[in-house]
Amino acid sequence: MDRLIYRVSAFPKGNIGGNEAGVVLETEGLSDQDMQKMAAHVGYSETAFLFPSDKADYRVRYFSPLTEVPLCGHATIATFNLLKNLDALSKSTYTIETSEGILTIVINEDSVLMEMASPSIQKGPSIEDVLNCMNIPRASLINNEVNIISTGIPEIFVEVDTLKTLHTLNPDPLKIQALSEKYNAKGVYVFTTETELSEADAQGRNFLPVIGIAEESATGTASGSLGVYMKVIKGLDKNEFLFEQGNVMDKPSLINVSLHLKDNQISTVYVGGSMRFIDKIVKYA
């Protein structure tokens, strides 16, 4: 049976860039092996598969070219922007069942917001290990402690001083993979608060060889975690953030993050953005 795979890009900067995702809406009868094969065929960092759910409005599963992953922000944003553009949505709020729990999706006129999993922060690897992975001098690091933050997918967060440092990183994929596996993280996110757009709060690069992605151009879950970092670790007195990613890859991306607080603690993290079509629908047998 032929399936239709939509190829779209989430979090674009206008009509360019963003992060490509496959989206499959016709999922009846698909096995895990079928989905893994389709995700490998598409070749994007993630492909989302939309299913019915008895716990929420929809169930969404995510596959990288190598394995199933518990949650993917950009593929979710792509999926619901696509459904909106296909006039397949009738409400302003939806719930989705994921491996990370039930999450809320908010449909706006020109974007989609996705609720992230509850944030967590823990101590990460040593500075020496990070420097060894990225081949950068100690003076380029901003903080004396590295943190692992998760809003669905744990990643190692490293802050550097300038865009020049960020753009000239020389990451070692094998060392990044070994470090990520050692700390049960999916990748390393390096960022700086120096940005190209004056309205942006930070620019980042995300390295995820553990799941078969050398570098990703826009990462929703990591952006949610970066918002938590900016609020908790850096102590910024704001709850709305705009992050740049993918610039080094010539895939400029813009990701919005909104933090909701209760009793002065972060209770909910939302990540949002728009979508653009990459090309026509692809058939896959």
N, C-alpha and C positions, 0 to 999 in steps of 0.2 A: 504493500500500500504506500502510495506517495504521501509525503507530508510536506507542509509548507513551512519554511523557515524564513522568518522576517529578519533582515539584517539592518540594524539601526545603530545609532550612536547616542549614548546618553552623556549629559553634561557638556554639550558642545559650547564653544565660544562663538556665539552667533551661528553662522552657517558652516563653520569649519571645526575640526578637531573633535574632542570628546573621546569616549571609550566605546568601542564597538561591542555589541552583544548580539547573540542569536536569540530569537524568541520563537517558541513553538506553542501555538494555541490549541492545535488538534493533537491531543495526547492519549486518547483512548487506546488501550491495548499495548502501550509502549512498555517494554521491560527496562530494567536498569541497564542492561547491555545495549539495548537500542538507543537509549538516551546518551550513554557514554560514546557510542559510535557516532551519533549525530553531532555531539559536541566536538569530537575530534575532527569530523568532516568540516564543520564550520571553521574551526581553528581559532576562534576568538578566545579571550581569557575566560569568559563564561557564556553559557547558553542557558536561558531560563525556560522551564517547562511548566505550563499552567494546567492545574488539575482542579476538579471539584473538591470540596471539603465539607465534612459534616461538623467542623469546628469553627469555620470562618467562611467568608465569602468565596475565597479561593485557597488552594494549596499551591505553593510554588517550590519547585526543586531546581537546583543549580548544579551544572556540571562544567568543570574546566576540561581542557583536552585530555587530562590525565585521570581526573578523579571527581567524585561528587564533593561539593563544598556546602557548608551549612547555611550560608547566607551570602548574598551578593547585592550590594547597594545599586551599582550602576545597571545591572541586568533587571532589577526590580523597577527602577525608574524608567528604563527603556520599555519594559512590558506594559506598564500602566499609561505611559505617554502614548504608546502604540494603540492600546485599547481605546483611549480617549479619541485619538485621531480616526479610528475606525467607527466612531460613534457607538461603541459597544458598552459604554458606561452610562448609568442613569443617576448615580448618586455622587455626592461630594466627598464621601468618606467610605472606605472599604477596609476590611480586615483580611489578612493573609496568614495562613498556617505555614510556618517554616520549621526547620530543625532547631531554630533558636526560640521557638515559641510563636504566639499570636502577635502580629504586629499591625499597626494602623497605617493606612495609605490615605493621604489627603490629596484630592484632585483640585488643582487651581486652574484658572483660565489658560495660563501659559506655562505651567510647570506641574510637577508632581512632587510631593513630599513623602518621605518614608520614615516611619518610626524605627529607630535602631533598638537593639537589645540594651538592657540596663548596663551602664558603663562600669568598668572595673579598672583599677590601677594597681600594678604591683611592680616591685623592683626588678629591673632587667639585668642584662649582662654587664660586665665590666667595661669601662671606657677603652681599655687596651684591646679587648676583643672587637669592639666596634671599629676602632681605628684600623685594626688589622684587616677587617672586611672591606673597608671603604678606601684604604690607602690615602688617608688625609692626615695632616699634622694635628697634634693635640690642640694647638692654638686656635684651630678652626671650630672647635666645639664650644657651645655656649654654656652648657650645664656640666656639673661634676657627677651627675647621676643619670643613668639611662633607665627609662621606664617602659614597661609593657602595658599597653592600654587596649581595651577591647570594648567595642559596642556591637559585638556579634562575632568578630574575628580578631583574635589577639595579634598585635604587631609590636615590634620594637621601635620606639620613637627616638630619633636622634636630631637635635637642633644644631644647625651650623650657622656661621656668622653672616655670610653674604650669598647673593645669587651666583657670584663667580665660583665660590666653593661648591655650591650645589650643582652648577652646570658642568664642573670639571671633575666630578667624582670619578673614581676608577674602581668600581665595585668588583669584587671577586665572587662570582655566583656560587662556587662550591663552598667557600667560607661562609657566605650568607646562608646557604641552605643548612650547613652544619650547625651554625649558631641558632638559626630558627628552630631546628629540630631539637636542639639541646634545651631550649627554653619553651618548647611547646607553642611556638609562635608560627604564624603563616608567612611572615615577611618582615622586612626592615623598611621603615618610612623615614626618610631624611628630609628636613624642611628648614626654611629660613623665613624670618618675618620681613625680609627685604622682598619686594614684589615688583612686578612690571606694571600692573594697574594700581593707581593710587587708592582705589576703593577696596582692594584686596587686603586680607590680613596676613596671609602667608602663602608661600609657594613650596610645593613638595614634590618628591620623587619616591616611587614605591617599588620595591624589589621583592618579588615573590617566587623564587625558583622552586620552593617546596611544592607549589601547585603547578609548576610548569610555565610560569610567567617570569621572564627575565626582568621586565619593567612594565608597569601599567600606567596608562595615560590619565585615568580618572578612577578613583576608588571611593565609593560611597561610604563603606564601613570605616575605612581608615580616616576619611574626612570627618566623620562623626567623632572618632577617637581624638583627632587633632583638635576639634572644638573643645573637648573635655580637657585636653592638655593646656590649651590657651586659657581656659577658665580656672582650672585647678592648679596646675603646675606654675604657669606664668602669672596667675592672679589678675587677669584682665577683667575690668569692670564692664563687661558687655556680654550679651547672650546671642547675638546674631553675628555670623562670620561668613566671609566669602574667601574661598581658597582656590588658588591656581595650581594646576598640575598638567603634565604632558607637554610643557613648553619645549623641553629639550628634545622631545620625540617629534616635534613639528605637529603635535596633536593638541593644541591648547584647549584646556578644559576649565570650566568654572563650576564650582560646587558650593551651594548654599548650605549652611548648618545653623540650626536653631536649637538652643538649649532652653528647656522649660524647668523651672526650679520650684521646689516645695520645701518650706522651712530652711531656705538658704542652701539646699542641696540639689544637685542635678537629679531630676526625677525622670525626665524623658529627653531623648535626643532625636531630632528630625534632620534628615538630609534630603536635599531637593535639587531639582534642575529640570532642564528641558530635554528634547530629543530631536534628532534629525535623521531622515532616511538616508541610507548609504546607497542603495540601489534597489532594483525590483526584487520581488519575491523569488526565492530560490527553491526549486523542487528537489527533494531528496527521496530516493526510493528506499 
